[in-house]
Amino acid sequence: MPDRKFFLYPQFDWQRRYEALRASFVERLPAKVVAERFRYNLEYIHLLRHQFIHGKIDFSEPVPEGITKRHTVNAEVRKKIRQWREQQLSAGEITELLSEDGTEISVRTVERVLREEGFPRLPRRTRLKTGFTVKGTEVPERSASVSIGDLEGRTFDSDSAGIFLFAPFLSKLGIGEIAHAAGLPETKAIPARSYLLSFLALKLLGTERYAHVGDHAFDPALGVFAGLNVLPKCTSMSTYSYSLDDVHILRLQKAFVSNASLRGNGREHPAFLITNDFDMPVELVVGNYARRWRVENGIAEAVKFFHLNALSSPVLLKIHFDVAMTMIADTLYSMLAKKLRGFEDCDAPKLYRHFVRGKGTISIRNQTVTVTYPRRAHNPILRSVQWEQLPEAVPGMENVRLQLKFK
């Protein structure tokens, strides 16, 4: 039978705190005595008194210890939780959906209901596996070719919108015909032209290694540029480069240019290397003339911006392919520079910094891809370019018009 010991020697934590405070403020016992009586240290008694004085202790009727007060979940909510878990949604995602429906319950309550309904815990998944990025952007499962009809009506922002400045020059060079003439391999999901444009896009953006393609994995604008939903993942690009042999690379070199253009030899205008030795790889032609002319500036640019000293792998064919991509990217920067008043002789890093790097908005309406660039200091120079006299086409898609707008 409970007696005075129930009050003098409380067993429950809530009662011990209550009696300690009562002894402090009613019996006015010293803090040291209260601490010894109720088995607390002296500092905790001071803390309890402070919390009580400032109204930070709740003396409402406590829940009996050993019994958890649970949120009651009705049959309708349970049914929704079951249906959403059958769709492989996590407890957190289910809680958010319930909140949107006006039902506010905690994640732990949802987890409890799932246990009671016999559902096991989901394995831990990355955001990529769940199909969403940190900001909630949907991530396609894999890269694949898309048509303009698949994208009709879409509008999205891009951190790499400047890549479309090269589109007119790629169309002028006939990048699709080059890929076809080179006989580059392709898959059912990704055509050869799209693979080639994906590699070029990374080079034009100064990406150090193809393994860093993940930095642009969620940018749909780069996908549109290459005629895909998104750029291929690192594994896909690495596998593709391994599938190229010396015949593919030689055909690519011949198809792209019979004259290798090289800038930065100390003269005002770009120089052209003309050769009738079609059997010699382009990188060897350039290397021989580079040693003769000591074109340190050109080599420095290739190393600094195109990362020619950070080649994809020690495999010979992959290195030759990387050098070929560097040569094509450098040519495209040269073609862009010729159209920019006052920047005709600038190198790739400076052109990238002032014109290519930056955000933009891409909208797709009526078979037209419109790229709108926000206000920037050098936009007047871009507006002065007679873009209408250049091919207005998206390089990765057939019969799709490209429109560039500069605010």
Buried (B, 14 or more C-beta within 10 A) or exposed (E): EEEEEEEEEBEEEBBBBBBBBEBBEEEEBEBEEBBBBBEBEEEBBBEBBEEBEEEEBEEEEEEEEEEEEEEEBEEEBBEBBBEBBEEEBBBEBBBEBBEEEEBEBEBEBBBBBBEEEEBEEBEEEEEBEBEEEEEEEEBBEEBBBBEBEEBEEEEBBBBBBBBBBBBBBBBEBBBBEBBBBBEBEBBEBBBBBBBBBBBBBBBBBBBEBBBBBEBBBBBBBBBBBBBBBBBBBBEBBBEBBBEBEEEBBBBBBBBBBEEBBBBBBEEEEBBEBEEEEEEEBBBEBBEEBBEEBEBEEBBBBBEBBBBBEEBBBEEEBBBBBBBBBBBBBBBBBBBBBEBBEEBEBBBBBBBBBBBBBBBBBBBBEEEBBBBBBEEBEBBEBBEEBEBEEBBBBBBBBEEBBBBBBBE
